[in-house]
Each structure stands twice: as C-alpha cells, then as structure tokens.
C-alpha cells in the first residue's frame, strides 16, 4: 500500500512540475458588432460576444503581447465595430496600454486603441 501512495505522489509531483513550467498565453476577445451584424461578428467566438483563445506559439511574455496586439487587427469593417483584446501570460494579466473602451491608459490591459483606422467604421 505504501508503494502505491509513493508512486501516486511521484506522478502528481511530476504533473505539477510540468504544468508549472508550461507558459500559457491566453487572449481574451470581446467584440462589438456593427448594427444587425451580431451573428456574423460573433461567429469567431461560437456565437458569443466574448471568448478566450490560447496561443501556443507565444512562449514568452513579449510574444504573447505581440499576439494580443496583432489580434486587434480588424479586416471586417462592415461586421465588427470594435474589438477589445486582453492577454494573460502564465496567469498574469499583461498591460496593453488602453482601457476597456480603447482610450490610452498606461496601466490598462486592453491592447486595442479605439482610434485605430480599422475600428469604429461600420461601413
């Protein structure tokens, strides 16, 4: 019985150590649709205005921040009015430089500026 307990403890310790070193970059998307375009705008989040996506390629904090900034790009001007993108790396929120509505804020965690040329168009 003791051997089984020791073995289980070793497995749990290895699993914990493995997860402790796994760097996760999670992007949190929140979309605001152009009027009447909600279904299409929210399609990328399975029909919801907000969702999370893990970026496995971003294995450093800087790469995660770059991925969050890139995620702000909006090529669907007549569908998506605005996107708020925040990011967590290793469970800690990254600073994006904008507040929730895209106004400059040095401690804000949003990466998308409201005055980007590809936002707030709704052609």
C-alpha positions as CSV (number, residue, x, y, z in Angstrom):
1,X,0.0,0.0,0.0
2,X,2.8,2.4,0.8
3,X,4.5,1.8,-2.6
4,X,1.2,2.8,-4.3
5,X,1.0,6.0,-2.3
6,X,4.6,6.9,-3.1
7,X,4.1,6.2,-6.8
8,X,0.9,8.3,-6.9
9,X,2.7,11.1,-5.1
10,X,5.5,11.0,-7.6
11,X,3.1,11.1,-10.5
12,X,1.3,14.2,-9.0
13,X,4.6,15.9,-8.4
14,X,5.8,15.4,-12.0
15,X,2.4,16.6,-13.3
16,X,2.6,19.7,-11.1
17,X,6.2,20.5,-12.1
18,X,5.4,20.0,-15.8
19,X,2.4,22.4,-15.6
20,X,4.4,24.9,-13.5
21,X,6.8,25.4,-16.4
22,X,4.2,25.4,-19.2
23,X,3.8,29.1,-20.2
24,X,0.3,29.8,-21.3
25,X,-0.7,32.8,-23.4
26,X,-4.4,33.3,-23.3
27,X,-6.1,36.1,-25.4
28,X,-9.5,37.3,-24.2
29,X,-11.6,38.7,-27.1
30,X,-14.7,40.9,-26.7
31,X,-16.3,42.0,-29.9
32,X,-18.8,44.8,-30.5
33,X,-20.7,44.2,-33.7
34,X,-22.0,46.7,-36.3
35,X,-25.8,47.1,-36.1
36,X,-27.6,44.0,-37.3
37,X,-24.3,42.0,-37.8
38,X,-24.1,40.3,-34.4
39,X,-24.4,36.7,-35.7
40,X,-21.6,37.2,-38.2
41,X,-19.4,39.2,-35.8
42,X,-19.7,36.7,-33.0
43,X,-19.2,33.7,-35.2
44,X,-15.4,33.5,-34.3
45,X,-16.5,33.0,-30.7
46,X,-19.1,30.4,-31.3
47,X,-21.9,32.9,-31.4
48,X,-20.8,34.8,-28.3
49,X,-19.5,38.3,-28.0
50,X,-16.6,37.2,-25.9
51,X,-14.3,34.2,-25.8
52,X,-10.7,33.1,-24.9
53,X,-8.1,31.5,-27.2
54,X,-4.8,30.1,-26.3
55,X,-1.8,31.0,-28.4
56,X,0.6,28.0,-28.1
57,X,3.3,29.6,-30.2
58,X,3.7,32.6,-27.8
59,X,6.1,31.1,-25.2
60,X,7.3,34.4,-23.9
61,X,5.5,37.4,-22.4
62,X,6.7,39.6,-25.3
63,X,5.4,37.2,-27.9
64,X,2.1,37.0,-26.0
65,X,1.8,40.8,-26.0
66,X,2.6,40.9,-29.8
67,X,-0.1,38.3,-30.4
68,X,-2.6,40.3,-28.5
69,X,-1.7,43.5,-30.5
70,X,-2.0,41.5,-33.8
71,X,-5.4,40.2,-32.7
72,X,-6.7,43.7,-32.7
73,X,-6.5,43.8,-36.5
74,X,-10.0,44.2,-38.0
75,X,-10.5,43.4,-41.6
76,X,-14.3,43.0,-41.3
77,X,-15.1,46.8,-41.2
78,X,-18.8,46.3,-42.0
79,X,-19.2,43.5,-39.4
80,X,-17.1,44.2,-36.4
81,X,-17.2,47.8,-35.0
82,X,-14.6,47.3,-32.2
83,X,-12.6,44.5,-30.5
84,X,-11.2,44.6,-27.0
85,X,-8.3,42.2,-26.6
86,X,-6.6,41.5,-23.3
87,X,-4.0,38.8,-22.6
88,X,-2.7,36.7,-19.7
89,X,0.7,35.1,-19.7
90,X,1.3,32.5,-17.1
91,X,-1.9,33.5,-15.4
92,X,-0.9,37.2,-15.0
93,X,-2.6,40.0,-16.9
94,X,-0.4,41.9,-19.4
95,X,-0.5,45.6,-19.8
96,X,-1.8,46.7,-23.2
97,X,-1.8,50.5,-22.8
98,X,-5.6,51.1,-23.3
99,X,-8.6,51.0,-21.0
100,X,-11.8,48.9,-21.7
101,X,-13.1,51.3,-24.3
102,X,-9.7,51.8,-26.1
103,X,-8.6,55.1,-24.5
104,X,-4.9,55.5,-23.7
105,X,-4.2,54.2,-20.1
106,X,-0.6,53.2,-19.2
107,X,-2.0,50.6,-16.8
108,X,-4.8,49.4,-19.0
109,X,-4.9,45.8,-20.1
110,X,-6.6,46.3,-23.4
111,X,-4.3,46.1,-26.5
112,X,-6.8,47.8,-29.0
113,X,-6.9,51.5,-29.4
114,X,-10.4,52.9,-30.2
115,X,-8.9,55.4,-32.7
116,X,-7.3,52.7,-34.9
117,X,-8.1,53.2,-38.6
118,X,-9.7,49.8,-38.8
119,X,-12.1,50.3,-35.9
120,X,-15.4,52.1,-35.5
121,X,-16.2,52.2,-39.2
122,X,-19.3,50.0,-39.8
123,X,-19.4,50.8,-43.5
